[in-house]
């Protein structure tokens, strides 16, 4: 998650995604995306561990009484974990781009991806695709601007290499960007390095730029 979007631990857009991960309720691509984020970044590991602790309390107390003050309990767990000051080292990755959860999903390492031309300066590798959405790896040439688009649903993107900027902020390796139907954007890859990212959508995107009609057919095949 881009740190510039964080307000409070309970107010971040990413928290519902992390809670679903802790509960084991995400689909396979999103589960791999969040797992890869946690492998690359320490920022949200404490929150996920706290949610797992809370879920364990749910199971323990379900026979006795319902949990009626989840927010207070989560704050207490987070506070305890903060006071422990435990530093968890980042995992050593055999692949310089793909964390283990993504390698397991894709079934290969980053060096073995057969990229497919999408647009000038943009390549893709489709992992999964349904009428409801898709899971896609993107390679974007340094400094390249993606076509302007919005979404019928949500798009969750994990930065694996390089970075990009959109109206919500600047994202680098390990960050998660979340875009919804209200965001109309055309992210720009950083100029110093090619960008590789993993995007999972739950609905088709809609091109909105001046060449929309020409590119929509290409973008959707």
Backbone bond lengths (Angstrom), bond angles and torsions (degrees), N, CA, C in turn:
res aa  C-N    CA-C-N  psi(-1)  N-CA   C-N-CA  omega(-1)  CA-C   N-CA-C  phi
1 X - - - 1.461 - - 1.517 109.64 -
2 X 1.299 117.26 136.82 1.454 120.88 177.04 1.528 109.33 -64.55
3 X 1.350 119.00 122.19 1.453 120.67 -176.76 1.511 113.70 -61.37
4 X 1.332 118.89 -23.25 1.458 120.92 -179.66 1.524 112.30 -70.75
5 X 1.346 117.66 -14.66 1.454 120.58 178.59 1.523 112.58 -91.78
6 X 1.322 117.56 -9.38 1.454 120.71 -175.56 1.522 110.16 -77.03
7 X 1.333 116.81 129.33 1.460 121.69 175.41 1.520 110.62 -109.77
8 X 1.315 117.44 -63.35 1.456 122.83 173.76 1.511 106.81 -136.66
9 X 1.345 117.61 159.98 1.461 119.29 -178.39 1.518 113.33 -58.34
10 X 1.360 118.22 -25.46 1.444 120.19 -178.47 1.524 113.44 -93.60
11 X 1.354 118.04 -6.33 1.455 120.32 -171.45 1.521 113.75 -109.68
12 X 1.321 118.31 -1.02 1.452 120.11 -173.77 1.531 110.79 -74.77
13 X 1.324 117.52 140.58 1.475 119.86 178.06 1.522 113.20 -59.87
14 X 1.325 117.15 -26.89 1.460 120.61 -176.12 1.537 112.90 -76.46
15 X 1.321 118.01 -16.02 1.460 119.84 -170.85 1.522 113.56 -63.03
16 X 1.324 117.98 -37.28 1.469 119.99 178.56 1.523 110.09 -63.96
17 X 1.338 116.56 -37.11 1.459 121.33 177.66 1.528 110.67 -65.71
18 X 1.329 116.88 -43.86 1.456 120.98 179.34 1.527 111.41 -65.48
19 X 1.336 116.34 -39.43 1.462 120.22 179.05 1.525 110.76 -64.47
20 X 1.329 116.97 -39.83 1.464 120.66 177.73 1.518 110.86 -65.96
21 X 1.335 116.41 -36.42 1.464 120.28 176.30 1.527 110.24 -62.92
22 X 1.332 116.24 -46.64 1.459 120.51 -179.72 1.525 111.19 -61.90
23 X 1.335 116.17 -33.09 1.463 120.92 -179.84 1.524 112.63 -82.01
24 X 1.342 117.10 -9.44 1.457 121.19 -179.61 1.508 113.67 73.91
25 X 1.336 117.36 28.14 1.464 120.39 -174.46 1.533 114.31 -106.85
26 X 1.329 117.80 6.76 1.462 120.19 179.16 1.524 110.65 -84.06
27 X 1.343 115.88 153.89 1.460 118.83 172.68 1.528 109.12 -70.37
28 X 1.332 116.52 168.92 1.470 120.70 -172.49 1.530 113.14 -58.36
29 X 1.350 120.02 -46.53 1.476 118.45 179.93 1.521 113.29 -62.59
30 X 1.349 117.78 -43.54 1.464 119.77 179.65 1.527 111.25 -67.87
31 X 1.314 116.84 -36.67 1.465 119.84 177.86 1.529 110.00 -61.54
32 X 1.340 116.62 -43.79 1.462 120.59 177.94 1.520 111.37 -66.00
33 X 1.329 116.71 -36.89 1.469 120.52 179.68 1.522 110.77 -63.67
34 X 1.337 116.76 -49.22 1.465 119.76 -178.93 1.526 110.46 -68.01
35 X 1.337 117.39 -40.37 1.454 119.80 177.06 1.518 112.02 -60.03
36 X 1.319 116.66 -38.57 1.464 121.28 177.72 1.525 110.94 -67.43
37 X 1.324 116.54 -40.14 1.466 120.74 175.60 1.521 110.78 -58.14
38 X 1.325 116.93 -45.47 1.463 120.87 -178.72 1.526 111.46 -67.30
39 X 1.341 116.95 -30.68 1.463 120.50 176.90 1.521 111.62 -69.68
40 X 1.333 117.00 -28.67 1.466 121.40 -176.09 1.524 113.21 -94.02
41 X 1.329 117.47 -24.41 1.463 120.80 -171.33 1.519 110.89 -133.29
42 X 1.332 116.41 136.17 1.463 121.28 176.83 1.523 112.29 -80.08
43 X 1.325 116.63 -15.81 1.464 121.19 -166.12 1.521 113.35 -54.03
44 X 1.337 117.87 -43.88 1.455 119.79 -172.17 1.525 114.26 -107.04
45 X 1.327 118.08 5.14 1.465 118.84 -179.73 1.522 111.97 -64.11
46 X 1.326 116.45 -38.41 1.464 120.27 -179.22 1.523 110.46 -64.87
47 X 1.334 116.17 -39.49 1.464 119.72 -179.97 1.527 110.46 -65.40
48 X 1.338 117.18 -44.34 1.464 120.35 -179.75 1.521 110.23 -64.08
49 X 1.337 117.07 -41.86 1.459 119.99 178.34 1.527 111.03 -61.82
50 X 1.346 116.22 -37.96 1.463 119.97 177.91 1.526 111.16 -66.06
51 X 1.337 116.78 -39.66 1.453 119.72 177.78 1.528 110.98 -65.08
52 X 1.327 116.67 -36.74 1.461 120.00 176.92 1.525 110.89 -66.31
53 X 1.340 115.87 -38.63 1.462 119.48 175.67 1.525 110.76 -62.90
54 X 1.329 115.88 -41.36 1.458 120.70 -179.94 1.520 110.88 -64.95
55 X 1.338 116.32 -40.10 1.458 119.87 177.37 1.520 110.70 -63.22
56 X 1.340 116.48 -37.76 1.464 120.11 177.54 1.525 110.72 -64.67
57 X 1.341 116.35 -38.31 1.462 119.45 176.87 1.519 111.02 -65.19
58 X 1.330 116.34 -38.01 1.461 120.67 176.27 1.526 110.19 -55.06
59 X 1.352 116.00 -47.22 1.455 120.02 -178.16 1.519 111.21 -66.42
60 X 1.340 116.25 -39.36 1.456 120.30 -178.72 1.516 112.06 -66.55
61 X 1.347 116.11 -39.41 1.450 120.12 -173.76 1.522 114.02 -94.27
62 X 1.339 117.06 -5.43 1.466 118.77 -173.59 1.519 112.32 -61.50
63 X 1.323 117.09 -32.41 1.463 119.39 -179.93 1.517 110.50 -79.01
64 X 1.339 116.40 -28.97 1.452 119.92 -174.55 1.524 112.08 -87.06
65 X 1.357 117.30 -54.31 1.455 120.46 -177.77 1.520 108.86 -164.93
66 X 1.331 118.22 154.24 1.464 120.39 178.83 1.520 111.11 -72.54
67 X 1.335 115.39 150.18 1.467 120.04 174.78 1.515 108.59 -82.18
68 X 1.328 116.81 117.45 1.460 120.40 -173.95 1.522 113.06 -106.64
69 X 1.312 117.74 -6.95 1.470 120.39 -177.53 1.512 109.56 -133.36
70 X 1.352 115.34 63.37 1.459 120.63 -175.28 1.524 111.59 -63.73
71 X 1.349 116.79 -38.23 1.463 119.68 -178.77 1.512 111.74 -61.39
72 X 1.329 117.35 -45.21 1.465 120.85 179.50 1.520 110.78 -64.00
73 X 1.335 116.38 -41.14 1.458 119.87 -178.70 1.523 111.04 -66.33
74 X 1.338 116.54 -40.16 1.467 119.97 177.90 1.521 110.36 -63.78
75 X 1.339 116.87 -43.02 1.462 119.83 177.38 1.520 111.04 -58.82
76 X 1.346 116.36 -41.11 1.458 120.50 -179.02 1.523 111.04 -65.46
77 X 1.342 116.47 -41.79 1.469 120.10 179.37 1.516 110.71 -64.97
78 X 1.334 116.20 -44.74 1.465 120.35 179.17 1.523 110.68 -62.32
79 X 1.332 116.67 -41.43 1.458 120.75 -179.88 1.519 110.73 -63.35
80 X 1.327 116.37 -41.55 1.464 120.50 178.93 1.516 110.84 -63.23
81 X 1.332 116.00 -44.76 1.459 119.43 -178.84 1.526 110.81 -66.43
82 X 1.346 117.03 -34.89 1.465 119.93 178.00 1.520 110.03 -64.71
83 X 1.348 116.46 -41.80 1.456 119.68 -176.77 1.518 112.26 -69.93
84 X 1.363 116.36 -22.34 1.447 119.53 178.80 1.529 111.66 -69.00
85 X 1.348 116.87 -25.08 1.465 123.33 178.23 1.528 111.85 52.03
86 X 1.297 116.44 43.82 1.449 120.98 178.81 1.524 109.01 -86.09
87 X 1.314 117.29 123.84 1.449 121.77 179.04 1.523 108.18 -97.79
88 X 1.317 116.44 117.27 1.456 121.32 179.64 1.520 108.46 -98.55
89 X 1.325 118.78 116.35 1.461 119.80 -178.62 1.517 111.43 -66.76
90 X 1.323 115.98 146.35 1.458 119.92 176.68 1.521 109.52 -65.50
91 X 1.328 115.14 144.77 1.458 119.39 -178.68 1.528 110.19 -66.37
92 X 1.348 115.96 143.77 1.452 120.26 174.20 1.523 108.31 -80.20
93 X 1.307 116.05 122.54 1.450 120.88 -173.90 1.517 110.50 -100.64
94 X 1.334 115.16 127.19 1.463 119.35 177.45 1.516 110.93 -69.11
95 X 1.324 116.80 -33.04 1.464 122.85 177.03 1.521 108.09 -99.73
96 X 1.321 117.18 129.51 1.461 120.74 -174.95 1.520 113.30 -72.45
97 X 1.340 118.22 -13.04 1.465 121.36 -177.84 1.527 111.74 -117.22
98 X 1.331 117.55 -48.54 1.468 121.76 -175.28 1.524 111.16 -93.14
99 X 1.324 118.98 120.53 1.467 121.08 170.07 1.535 109.88 -68.92
100 X 1.333 118.32 159.90 1.464 121.12 -177.41 1.529 115.72 -52.08
101 X 1.349 120.50 -42.22 1.468 118.21 -179.73 1.535 113.08 -60.56
102 X 1.330 116.34 -36.51 1.460 119.50 178.95 1.528 110.67 -73.83
103 X 1.329 116.93 -38.50 1.468 119.16 176.61 1.527 111.06 -58.84
104 X 1.339 116.38 -40.41 1.466 119.56 -179.92 1.525 110.77 -66.33
105 X 1.326 117.00 -38.45 1.464 120.48 179.39 1.525 111.09 -66.73
106 X 1.326 116.35 -46.15 1.465 121.46 -175.59 1.529 111.32 -76.92
107 X 1.330 115.98 -32.32 1.454 119.85 -178.99 1.511 113.80 85.24
108 X 1.344 116.92 13.52 1.463 121.53 179.17 1.527 109.40 -164.29
109 X 1.326 115.57 166.89 1.444 120.48 179.29 1.518 112.26 -88.17
110 X 1.324 115.90 174.26 1.464 120.55 -175.79 1.523 112.35 -65.52
111 X 1.335 117.81 -27.71 1.457 120.46 -179.31 1.528 112.72 -74.81
112 X 1.328 116.87 -13.12 1.465 120.84 -175.55 1.528 113.22 -107.22
113 X 1.326 116.99 13.69 1.461 120.76 -179.77 1.532 110.00 -79.00
114 X 1.325 115.85 127.86 1.465 121.22 176.19 1.532 108.36 -91.06
115 X 1.322 115.58 85.08 1.457 120.61 -176.94 1.533 111.04 -62.20
116 X 1.314 115.68 144.67 1.468 122.21 179.61 1.524 108.95 -117.14
117 X 1.322 116.66 131.64 1.464 120.92 179.34 1.518 110.24 -59.40
118 X 1.330 115.57 132.50 1.461 121.18 176.90 1.515 110.84 -112.67
119 X 1.321 115.45 -58.20 1.459 124.37 177.88 1.528 106.46 -146.81
120 X 1.322 118.59 164.76 1.465 119.07 177.16 1.526 111.35 -53.07
121 X 1.318 116.06 123.04 1.457 120.79 179.68 1.516 114.01 82.10
122 X 1.327 118.38 5.31 1.472 121.89 -177.99 1.526 109.20 -136.00
123 X 1.329 116.56 127.75 1.452 122.55 174.75 1.532 108.28 -123.73
124 X 1.332 116.16 163.02 1.455 119.41 -179.59 1.527 110.71 -144.41
125 X 1.327 114.27 161.26 1.462 121.32 171.76 1.524 106.16 -141.08
126 X 1.326 116.43 113.13 1.464 120.90 -176.31 1.517 110.60 -84.73
127 X 1.327 115.52 123.95 1.460 121.81 179.56 1.517 110.65 -92.39
128 X 1.325 116.63 -43.10 1.462 121.70 179.77 1.511 108.64 -151.39
129 X 1.332 116.39 149.06 1.464 120.38 -178.94 1.527 109.58 -153.11
130 X 1.328 115.58 128.95 1.461 122.11 173.85 1.516 107.83 -135.69
131 X 1.331 116.66 176.79 1.456 119.85 177.00 1.530 111.26 -64.84
132 X 1.331 116.42 -24.45 1.463 120.63 -176.48 1.522 113.30 -87.43
133 X 1.312 118.00 -15.54 1.458 119.01 -177.93 1.507 111.39 166.65
134 X 1.329 115.89 -168.37 1.451 119.81 -175.52 1.521 110.84 -158.18
135 X 1.330 114.58 163.23 1.461 122.55 173.84 1.519 106.63 -125.17
136 X 1.330 117.16 119.08 1.461 121.30 -170.56 1.527 110.51 -138.71
137 X 1.316 115.54 139.50 1.457 122.02 168.43 1.525 108.15 -93.01
138 X 1.323 116.58 137.00 1.463 121.38 178.16 1.521 109.95 -122.51
139 X 1.311 115.42 138.32 1.464 123.24 168.75 1.520 106.71 -113.55
140 X 1.329 116.49 125.48 1.463 121.67 -177.29 1.528 108.53 -126.31
141 X 1.304 116.32 126.65 1.462 122.03 -179.78 1.525 109.97 -61.21
142 X 1.326 115.76 143.82 1.461 121.09 -179.96 1.525 110.55 -52.03
143 X 1.333 116.31 131.83 1.458 122.48 178.26 1.512 115.36 80.92
144 X 1.327 118.09 -3.95 1.468 120.93 -177.20 1.530 110.65 -76.75
145 X 1.317 115.63 140.00 1.464 122.04 176.48 1.521 109.10 -98.81
146 X 1.325 117.43 128.23 1.460 120.70 177.91 1.524 110.44 -74.85
147 X 1.330 117.72 156.00 1.469 119.96 177.24 1.529 111.46 -58.39
148 X 1.320 115.61 142.53 1.455 119.91 179.24 1.530 109.52 -66.80
149 X 1.354 115.74 134.05 1.459 119.17 -176.72 1.516 111.07 -157.55
150 X 1.318 114.58 162.91 1.457 122.27 170.65 1.522 106.84 -129.38
151 X 1.331 116.84 -173.20 1.457 120.07 -172.64 1.523 110.48 -134.55
152 X 1.323 116.19 144.48 1.454 120.34 172.91 1.525 110.77 -77.88
153 X 1.319 116.44 -19.28 1.463 122.06 178.21 1.509 109.90 -138.16
154 X 1.329 117.06 -134.33 1.459 121.92 -178.66 1.530 110.84 -109.84
155 X 1.306 115.13 148.98 1.460 122.74 173.73 1.522 107.62 -126.77
156 X 1.328 116.07 123.23 1.460 121.35 177.63 1.524 107.31 -112.90
157 X 1.330 116.61 124.05 1.465 121.34 -174.84 1.517 110.48 -124.28
158 X 1.324 116.09 131.28 1.460 122.41 175.41 1.523 108.59 -107.72
159 X 1.336 116.85 126.27 1.460 121.41 177.26 1.534 109.41 -82.21
160 X 1.318 115.68 124.40 1.461 121.88 -177.71 1.523 112.74 -106.05
161 X 1.314 116.69 -28.01 1.471 121.17 -178.54 1.518 107.28 -156.25
162 X 1.335 116.33 142.10 1.453 119.73 -179.70 1.518 111.16 71.64
163 X 1.314 116.16 -144.23 1.461 120.30 -179.35 1.508 110.76 -171.30
164 X 1.345 115.83 171.85 1.460 120.75 174.20 1.517 109.86 -150.95
165 X 1.321 114.54 163.81 1.460 122.43 179.00 1.517 109.15 -124.33
166 X 1.348 116.43 137.34 1.455 121.48 171.46 1.530 107.10 -139.78
167 X 1.335 119.42 -176.41 1.464 119.37 -176.03 1.533 115.01 -59.53
168 X 1.334 117.78 -19.29 1.460 120.28 -178.90 1.518 113.48 -88.34
169 X 1.338 117.28 -13.46 1.452 118.37 178.19 1.512 113.78 147.72
170 X 1.325 114.48 -166.17 1.464 122.17 -179.18 1.519 108.52 -112.81
171 X 1.325 116.38 133.95 1.459 121.92 -174.87 1.522 110.11 -122.92
172 X 1.330 115.02 138.53 1.456 121.41 177.36 1.525 109.22 -126.82
173 X 1.337 116.59 -178.65 1.458 122.07 -175.93 1.532 111.81 -50.24
174 X 1.316 115.86 129.33 1.450 121.97 179.54 1.510 114.74 93.88
175 X 1.346 117.98 -15.94 1.467 121.26 179.19 1.524 111.21 -76.59
176 X 1.327 115.77 149.12 1.458 122.49 172.34 1.524 108.61 -110.55
177 X 1.323 116.23 129.79 1.463 122.50 174.56 1.529 108.44 -108.96
178 X 1.323 116.26 131.45 1.467 121.03 -179.80 1.529 108.40 -117.79
179 X 1.316 116.31 121.55 1.463 122.19 179.10 1.529 108.86 -119.11
180 X 1.327 116.55 139.19 1.455 120.25 178.30 1.521 110.08 -119.31
181 X 1.325 116.54 -172.04 1.462 121.50 -174.69 1.527 112.50 -66.00
182 X 1.314 118.20 -16.63 1.461 121.15 -178.76 1.522 112.95 -85.10
183 X 1.317 117.13 -13.54 1.464 120.54 -176.72 1.525 110.73 -94.91
184 X 1.320 116.02 122.22 1.465 123.09 173.73 1.524 106.31 -111.38
185 X 1.325 117.58 112.95 1.464 118.62 -171.42 1.524 111.45 -146.21
186 X 1.321 114.96 162.96 1.466 122.07 170.95 1.522 107.68 -138.75
187 X 1.342 116.49 85.15 1.465 121.53 -176.00 1.526 112.55 -53.84
188 X 1.330 115.52 148.68 1.462 122.43 179.81 1.523 108.92 -118.67
189 X 1.325 116.87 124.09 1.461 120.88 177.95 1.520 110.17 -68.34
190 X 1.323 116.53 145.95 1.459 120.97 176.92 1.527 110.10 -58.78
191 X 1.307 115.44 149.95 1.464 120.20 -174.58 1.522 113.65 -81.23
192 X 1.340 117.74 -12.11 1.462 119.73 -173.75 1.524 114.26 -94.59
193 X 1.343 117.67 -8.11 1.460 119.18 -174.77 1.520 109.99 -162.73
194 X 1.335 116.35 143.00 1.459 119.48 173.14 1.527 109.65 -60.98
195 X 1.316 116.06 150.00 1.456 122.23 -174.89 1.528 109.58 -109.28
196 X 1.326 116.75 134.89 1.459 122.29 171.01 1.519 107.60 -125.51
197 X 1.312 116.38 130.08 1.453 119.94 -179.92 1.524 110.76 -141.97
198 X 1.313 115.79 161.82 1.456 123.95 -179.24 1.525 107.09 -120.39
199 X 1.334 116.93 118.20 1.462 121.49 -175.56 1.519 110.76 -118.61
200 X 1.327 115.52 135.32 1.462 122.42 176.43 1.523 108.18 -122.97
201 X 1.318 117.05 125.38 1.462 121.65 179.14 1.523 109.39 -119.13
202 X 1.338 115.68 154.91 1.460 120.17 176.70 1.528 111.83 -111.89
203 X 1.322 116.22 9.20 1.464 121.98 177.52 1.523 107.92 -163.72
204 X 1.330 118.45 159.20 1.466 120.32 -179.93 1.525 112.19 -62.88
205 X 1.339 116.36 150.21 1.460 120.14 173.11 1.530 109.52 -89.05
206 X 1.305 116.05 163.27 1.459 122.01 179.58 1.520 109.26 -126.36
207 X 1.322 117.29 120.90 1.459 120.54 175.53 1.522 109.03 -71.78
208 X 1.336 116.52 139.18 1.465 120.37 -175.11 1.518 113.44 -127.64
209 X 1.313 118.49 0.15 1.457 121.27 -177.60 1.512 112.71 -77.22
210 X 1.331 117.55 -179.85 1.464 122.10 -176.16 1.526 114.10 -66.44
211 X 1.322 117.06 -20.68 1.466 119.80 178.87 1.529 110.57 -105.65
212 X 1.335 115.59 26.85 1.459 121.96 -174.61 1.520 112.61 -52.71
213 X 1.324 117.32 -48.94 1.457 119.38 -175.09 1.524 112.29 -64.46
214 X 1.315 115.66 -35.23 1.466 118.91 -179.39 1.525 111.26 -72.05
215 X 1.356 116.84 -41.34 1.455 119.93 -173.29 1.531 113.44 -86.96
216 X 1.309 119.13 -22.56 1.468 119.67 -175.07 1.512 111.76 -58.46
217 X 1.336 116.52 -41.71 1.454 118.69 -179.99 1.512 110.95 -64.87
218 X 1.353 118.07 -38.69 1.457 121.33 178.86 1.520 109.91 -67.76
219 X 1.335 116.75 -43.36 1.445 121.42 -174.84 1.515 111.98 -67.82
220 X 1.326 117.08 -28.02 1.461 121.28 -179.23 1.531 111.55 -106.06
221 X 1.276 115.11 8.47 1.477 122.06 -173.86 1.526 110.07 73.50
